[in-house]
Amino acid sequence: MPPARREAAGILEHAKANTIVEPIQHTDIKGIIHSHSTWSDGAESIEHMAKTAMEQGFEYLVISDHSQVAYYANGLSPERIAAQHQEVDALNEKLKPFKIFKSIEADILGDGSLDYNDAVLNTLDLVIASVHSNLKMTQEKAMDRVLTAIRNPFTTILGHPTGRLLLSRAGYPLDHKVIIDACAEHNVVIEINAHPRRLDIDWRWIEYALEKGVLLSIDPDAHAVAGYHDVYYGVMAAQKGGLTAKHNLSSFSLVEFEKFLEGYKKKKGAR
């Protein structure tokens, strides 16, 4: 019985049946998904973050700066998104075969819509949808807001699902089973935000997500290259929930990740 699994409900039954699988390891992480650069509130340039990721053995980097409504974090206007994409194109040519993917951490607005129109969202390789404002909600309001975002055809990953900050903020109340079921229905990946103050989604819901066939993604939410190390904490939390590399998006190789995005756009019907 792996030590990390000893808190899991039903672990003795799994042990008796010999159905405990090898949990994910830090070395299984192939790409950095969810990172912020100096374009928004990050501390370092895209080029520096990409080169450091390369040096650390990662195959790709997903740049997901904050969206426009996050004015406090220098969120990107549609015009700045277009300018950033020009920089990413130039860097991809310079750094290949390493690849930088165009993303955004789009705020989930009060009505559950995302912080750009479809034309802007369609220029991105993937979208991380997160709640950052008006966090004091009833469960009814929080559920309506998050479920609406999950149903949005451009939502690829649900970022830090409860918005919690450990030891300081409980996060808004969600019915996790309903959220996970909706992600399964709409092919939305659930983030395990690896920042040690978040570790959100909580590891106790990983097993249910796996039962429903939902992909998870261990993401550092890095605002500097030092944040890449937070993947370590995300892996430790994921091990407690029995996550395997097979079911973790950031464990996909570059080729697998590109195929995932191609298939994802077809499933979503994005135009």
C-alpha positions as CSV (number, residue, x, y, z in Angstrom):
1,M,0.0,0.0,0.0
2,P,1.7,3.3,-1.1
3,P,2.0,5.6,2.0
4,A,0.3,8.5,0.1
5,R,-2.9,6.4,-0.3
6,R,-3.3,5.5,3.4
7,E,-5.9,8.2,4.0
8,A,-8.1,7.3,1.0
9,A,-11.6,5.9,1.7
10,G,-11.8,2.2,0.8
11,I,-8.1,1.8,0.4
12,L,-8.1,-1.5,2.4
13,E,-10.6,-3.0,0.0
14,H,-8.4,-1.9,-2.9
15,A,-5.4,-3.5,-1.2
16,K,-7.3,-6.8,-0.7
17,A,-8.4,-6.9,-4.3
18,N,-4.9,-5.9,-5.5
19,T,-6.3,-3.0,-7.5
20,I,-4.0,-0.2,-6.3
21,V,-2.3,1.2,-9.3
22,E,1.0,3.0,-9.5
23,P,0.4,6.7,-8.6
24,I,1.7,9.5,-10.7
25,Q,5.3,10.6,-10.1
26,H,7.0,14.0,-10.4
27,T,9.0,12.7,-13.4
28,D,5.7,12.0,-15.2
29,I,5.1,15.7,-15.7
30,K,5.9,16.6,-19.4
31,G,4.7,20.2,-19.7
32,I,4.0,23.3,-17.7
33,I,0.3,24.2,-18.0
34,H,-1.0,27.4,-16.5
35,S,1.7,30.1,-16.2
36,H,1.8,33.9,-16.1
37,S,4.3,36.2,-17.7
38,T,5.2,39.9,-17.6
39,W,2.3,40.4,-20.0
40,S,0.0,40.2,-16.9
41,D,1.1,39.8,-13.3
42,G,4.0,37.4,-13.9
43,A,7.6,38.3,-12.9
44,E,9.4,37.0,-16.0
45,S,9.2,37.1,-19.8
46,I,7.7,34.4,-21.9
47,E,11.1,33.7,-23.5
48,H,12.8,33.2,-20.1
49,M,10.0,31.0,-18.8
50,A,10.2,28.9,-22.0
51,K,13.9,28.5,-21.9
52,T,13.9,27.6,-18.3
53,A,11.2,25.0,-18.9
54,M,13.3,23.5,-21.7
55,E,16.4,23.4,-19.4
56,Q,14.3,21.5,-16.8
57,G,13.3,18.9,-19.3
58,F,9.7,20.0,-20.1
59,E,8.4,19.6,-23.7
60,Y,6.0,22.5,-23.8
61,L,4.7,25.6,-21.9
62,V,1.1,26.9,-21.8
63,I,1.1,30.7,-21.3
64,S,-2.2,31.6,-19.7
65,D,-2.0,35.2,-18.6
66,H,-5.0,36.9,-16.9
67,S,-7.9,38.1,-18.9
68,Q,-9.0,41.7,-19.3
69,V,-11.5,42.1,-16.4
70,A,-8.6,41.3,-14.0
71,Y,-7.3,44.9,-14.2
72,Y,-5.5,44.4,-10.9
73,A,-3.3,41.8,-12.6
74,N,-2.8,43.7,-15.8
75,G,-5.2,41.5,-17.7
76,L,-4.9,41.3,-21.5
77,S,-7.2,43.3,-23.8
78,P,-8.0,41.6,-27.1
79,E,-5.4,43.8,-28.8
80,R,-2.7,42.7,-26.3
81,I,-3.7,39.1,-26.8
82,A,-3.0,39.5,-30.6
83,A,0.4,41.1,-29.8
84,Q,1.3,38.4,-27.4
85,H,0.5,35.8,-30.1
86,Q,2.9,37.4,-32.4
87,E,5.7,37.0,-29.8
88,V,4.7,33.4,-29.2
89,D,4.8,32.6,-32.9
90,A,8.3,34.1,-33.1
91,L,9.5,32.2,-30.1
92,N,8.1,28.9,-31.3
93,E,10.1,29.4,-34.5
94,K,13.2,30.1,-32.5
95,L,12.9,27.4,-29.8
96,K,11.4,24.4,-31.7
97,P,10.8,21.6,-31.2
98,F,9.9,23.0,-27.8
99,K,6.4,24.6,-28.1
100,I,4.6,27.5,-26.3
101,F,0.8,27.2,-26.4
102,K,-1.5,30.2,-26.6
103,S,-3.9,30.3,-23.7
104,I,-5.6,32.7,-21.2
105,E,-6.9,32.3,-17.7
106,A,-10.3,33.7,-18.5
107,D,-12.3,35.0,-15.6
108,I,-15.6,33.4,-15.1
109,L,-17.9,36.5,-14.8
110,G,-20.8,36.8,-12.5
111,D,-23.3,35.3,-15.0
112,G,-20.9,32.4,-15.8
113,S,-19.8,33.7,-19.1
114,L,-16.1,34.0,-20.0
115,D,-14.2,37.3,-20.3
116,Y,-14.0,37.5,-24.1
117,N,-16.3,37.0,-27.1
118,D,-16.1,33.8,-29.2
119,A,-13.9,35.5,-31.8
120,V,-11.2,36.2,-29.3
121,L,-11.5,32.8,-27.6
122,N,-11.2,31.1,-30.9
123,T,-7.7,32.5,-31.4
124,L,-6.4,30.5,-28.4
125,D,-5.1,26.9,-28.3
126,L,-6.9,26.3,-24.9
127,V,-8.8,28.3,-22.2
128,I,-8.5,27.9,-18.5
129,A,-11.7,29.2,-16.9
130,S,-11.4,30.5,-13.3
131,V,-13.4,32.5,-10.8
132,H,-11.4,35.4,-9.3
133,S,-14.0,37.9,-8.1
134,N,-17.2,38.0,-6.0
135,L,-16.1,34.9,-4.1
136,K,-18.7,35.2,-1.3
137,M,-21.5,33.3,-3.0
138,T,-24.3,30.9,-1.9
139,Q,-23.9,27.4,-3.2
140,E,-26.8,28.0,-5.6
141,K,-25.0,31.0,-7.1
142,A,-21.6,29.4,-7.2
143,M,-23.0,26.3,-8.9
144,D,-24.9,28.3,-11.5
145,R,-21.8,30.3,-12.3
146,V,-19.4,27.5,-12.6
147,L,-21.7,25.1,-14.4
148,T,-22.4,27.8,-17.0
149,A,-18.7,28.2,-17.6
150,I,-18.3,24.4,-17.9
151,R,-20.9,24.4,-20.6
152,N,-19.1,27.0,-22.6
153,P,-17.7,25.3,-25.7
154,F,-14.3,27.2,-25.3
155,T,-13.6,26.1,-21.7
156,T,-10.8,23.5,-21.8
157,I,-9.8,23.4,-18.1
158,L,-11.7,24.4,-15.0
159,G,-9.0,26.3,-13.0
160,H,-8.7,26.0,-9.2
161,P,-12.4,25.0,-8.9
162,T,-13.3,26.3,-5.4
163,G,-11.0,29.3,-5.3
164,R,-9.8,28.3,-1.8
165,L,-6.6,29.5,-0.2
166,L,-5.5,27.0,2.5
167,L,-5.5,28.4,6.1
168,S,-7.0,31.7,5.0
169,R,-10.0,31.2,2.6
170,A,-12.4,28.3,2.5
171,G,-13.5,28.9,-1.1
172,Y,-17.0,29.1,-2.4
173,P,-19.3,26.1,-1.8
174,L,-19.8,23.6,-4.6
175,D,-21.5,20.3,-5.1
176,H,-18.4,18.5,-6.3
177,K,-20.2,15.5,-7.7
178,V,-22.4,17.7,-9.9
179,I,-19.4,19.7,-11.0
180,I,-17.4,16.6,-11.9
181,D,-20.4,15.1,-13.7
182,A,-20.8,18.2,-15.8
183,C,-17.1,18.2,-16.7
184,A,-17.5,14.6,-17.8
185,E,-20.5,15.5,-19.9
186,H,-18.8,18.5,-21.5
187,N,-15.2,17.1,-21.8
188,V,-13.7,19.7,-19.5
189,V,-10.5,19.0,-17.7
190,I,-10.3,19.7,-13.9
191,E,-7.2,21.4,-12.6
192,I,-5.3,20.3,-9.6
193,N,-3.7,23.7,-8.9
194,A,-0.3,22.8,-7.5
195,H,0.4,26.1,-5.7
196,P,0.8,25.0,-2.0
197,R,-1.8,27.6,-0.9
198,R,-4.4,26.1,-3.2
199,L,-4.1,22.4,-4.0
200,D,-7.5,22.8,-5.6
201,I,-9.4,20.5,-6.5
202,D,-9.0,18.7,-3.2
203,W,-7.4,15.3,-3.5
204,R,-10.5,13.6,-2.0
205,W,-12.4,14.2,-5.2
206,I,-9.8,12.7,-7.6
207,E,-11.1,9.2,-7.3
208,Y,-14.7,10.2,-8.2
209,A,-13.4,12.2,-11.2
210,L,-11.5,9.1,-12.4
211,E,-14.6,7.0,-12.0
212,K,-16.4,9.5,-14.3
213,G,-13.6,9.5,-16.9
214,V,-12.6,13.1,-16.3
215,L,-9.0,14.1,-17.1
216,L,-7.2,16.1,-14.4
217,S,-4.2,18.4,-14.9
218,I,-1.5,19.2,-12.3
219,D,-0.7,22.8,-13.0
220,P,1.7,25.1,-11.1
221,D,-0.1,28.4,-11.8
222,A,3.5,29.7,-12.0
223,H,4.1,33.5,-11.9
224,A,7.8,33.0,-12.2
225,V,10.1,30.1,-13.1
226,A,10.5,29.3,-9.4
227,G,6.9,28.4,-9.5
228,Y,7.6,25.3,-11.7
229,H,8.7,23.6,-8.5
230,D,5.1,23.7,-7.2
231,V,4.4,20.8,-9.5
232,Y,6.0,18.7,-6.8
233,Y,3.2,19.6,-4.3
234,G,0.5,19.0,-6.9
235,V,1.9,15.5,-7.5
236,M,2.0,14.7,-3.8
237,A,-1.6,15.7,-3.4
238,A,-2.6,13.8,-6.6
239,Q,-0.9,10.7,-5.3
240,K,-3.2,10.7,-2.3
241,G,-6.2,10.6,-4.6
242,G,-4.7,7.8,-6.8
243,L,-4.2,9.9,-9.9
244,T,-2.1,8.1,-12.6
245,A,0.0,9.7,-15.3
246,K,-2.4,8.3,-17.9
247,H,-5.2,10.5,-16.5
248,N,-3.2,13.7,-16.0
249,L,-3.1,16.1,-18.9
250,S,0.2,17.7,-18.0
251,S,1.8,14.2,-18.3
252,F,0.9,14.1,-22.0
253,S,3.9,14.3,-24.3
254,L,4.0,17.2,-26.7
255,V,2.7,15.0,-29.5
256,E,-0.1,13.6,-27.2
257,F,-0.9,17.1,-26.0
258,E,-1.3,18.4,-29.6
259,K,-3.5,15.5,-30.5
260,F,-5.6,16.2,-27.4
261,L,-6.1,19.8,-28.5
262,E,-7.0,18.8,-32.0
263,G,-9.6,16.3,-30.8
264,Y,-10.8,18.7,-28.2
265,K,-11.7,21.4,-30.7
266,K,-13.6,18.8,-32.8
267,K,-15.5,17.6,-29.7
268,K,-16.3,21.2,-28.7
269,G,-17.4,22.2,-32.2
270,A,-15.2,25.3,-31.9
271,R,-15.1,27.4,-35.1
